[in-house]
Amino acid sequence: MPAASSATDLKASGVKTGTSLGLSAAKSADHTTLLQLLKASGLLEQAYGKEPYTVFAPTNAAFSELPDRELPELLLPSSKQRLIQFLAYHVVKGRLTTDQLKDGQTLTNLTGQILIVHKQGNDITIKDGRGTVAEVLEADIRATNGVVYTVNRVLQRIVNKGPIVR
């Protein structure tokens, strides 16, 4: 597990891309897997839209930590709805910059699930429904239609599998 980030580890804070969320993802060498998933889901067009979003964008390295079969399964045409939900888990409506984020703050993502912000100085983490904590590596990347935070983990919801039947 990588060492915890410090304020000096945050890079590119406050960068303005001058482009949409979609084009910003397309230009980022650290987000090629995310771009591939956006294309497969049919959500890329929304990422070019006008409505502002805050995106917690996992890096390629974060996606590589998923179980071996997870990404290939998400890319199957039969998994399109699951892929859309998977991606929507990383997105919050509105344009949230670091000065608006508070320690302990809860954010409701597009799936209706809660993400918890932890903020100590310039160190920011996002905790998902499974208890996974993603460190923010880059903050306040400002696209024309939102804000991107590059994170080092994939965020996921708890999957209710129902009671165990014996």
C-alpha positions, 0 to 999 in steps of 0.5 A: 500500500502506498504511503499516505499523501502529504500536501507536497504530493498534491500536484496540478492543484487548480489547473484549468483545462479549458476543455470539458470533462470528456476532453480533459479525460481524453487528454490525460495519460493517467486516465486512459482506462477511465476514458475506455470505460466512458466510451463503452458506457455511452456516457462520454457524450454527457462528459462533454455536456453543460451540466457541472459535475465533480468527478473523482477520477481513478488513475489507470493504476487504481483500475489495475488493482481491481480483480483480474476479471472485473474490467473485462466483465464491465466492458461486456455489452450485457454489463452496460447498466452495471458499468454506468452505475460503476462510473456514476458512483464516482460523480457528484452533481455540481462543481465542488472545489477543495475550499468547499470540501470539509472534513466529515462532509458527506456527498451524494453521488449520482447513484444516490450513495454516500461518499465521505470526505476527510480533509486535514490541511491539503490532504483529502481522501474520499471513503466509499460504501465499502470502506475503501479510502481513495487519496486525492492525488490531484485536486481542483482540475477545472474543466469547463463543465466541472471539477476533477479530482484524480484519486488512487483507488476505485470507489465502489458501492456495497453490493447487497447479496441478500441473506445466505440460504442454507 
